[in-house]
Amino acid sequence: VYRDMGLEKYAQERFAEALTACQRVIAERGVVDNQLRASTLHTLWSIYLAKGELENAASACRALQAEFPTSDLIDDSLLALGAAAQAAGNEDQAVRVFEQIAALPKGSPLAAEAIWRIGQMHEARALKYENANERGRAIVAYRRVFTGYPDSSFAAESLRKIGDFYFADRNFVQAIDFFERTLREHPDAPFVADVLFNLGRSRYLKVDYPGALQVVDRIQREFPTYERMDKVRALRQFIQQKLGGGK
């Protein structure tokens, strides 16, 4: 609350008080019960994270993981720690933390998101530096998402992203394969119209004009208010010109 009000001095004072209280509990090894100790380690981690002390937060998180490897608090702690490292520009550290989530022996419902975030970081570097190696690493990460976690909320977008990568590379055969797989396996995804549009463009550029026209027909039939409908209509005209049908 103090920080939200811009009173950083008072916020730091409260952080210091909280750290002192947590450290006092942690020092009572063998006195406090396991549930309280695990909760205190988690609170200690969250304080360090809020203060921006990522190394101390990581140490508290490692202590939690070492003492309570089956705790449900570990997944959330690691994900938030990785996200904080990512936001701070410490991408190598973020990748290490996200990989920890994916490697948790009990499995984790957050593993798909962790690997997805790794893919995002590689993708961002690929775009920033036009680096083919980083793009390859992004594809590997996104493949891990939809193959390892096909029912996760990140699977459909991972398939779509790889399709977009191949489209950008003008590898239209592979792009079509991934776009069609996205539509087949995730027909209710919120970006189906975008996938169809890129599928139509891929078929057009692959010189499959009848197939491209079928896709355009579907977009106009199922998504009449699609925000890129002007481009869809333009694509239809190009297709019909190739087919010799005029407008």
BELCOR-V964062 format. One line per field, one symbol per residue. psi: psi as a letter, one per 40 degrees, with the letter a starting at -180 (. if undefined). burial: I if it has 16 or more other C-alpha atoms within 10 Angstrom, else O. A space follows every 50 residues. Layout:
BEGIN
psi=???
burial=???
END
This chain:
BEGIN
psi=ddddeegdddddddddddddddddddefhediiddddddddddddddddd eegddddddddddddddgeeheeddddddddddddddeegdddddddddd ddehdeiheeddddddddddddddddddefhddddddddddddddeddge eieeddddddddddddddefgddddddddddddddgeeiefddddddddd ddddeefgddddddddddddddgdehefddddddddddddddefeb.
burial=OOOOOOOOOOIOOOIOOOIOOIOOIIOOOOOOOOOOIIOIIIIIIIIIIO OOOIOIIIOIIIIIIOOIOOOOIIIOIIIIIIIIIIOOOOIOIIIOIIII IIOOOOOIOIIIIIIIIIIIIIIOIIOOOOOOOIIIIIIIIIIIIIOOII OOOIIIIIIIIIIIIIIOOOIIOIIIOIIIIIIOOIOOOOOIIIIIIIII IIIIIIOOIIIIIOIIIIIOOOOOOOOOIOOIOOIIIIIIOOOOOOO
END
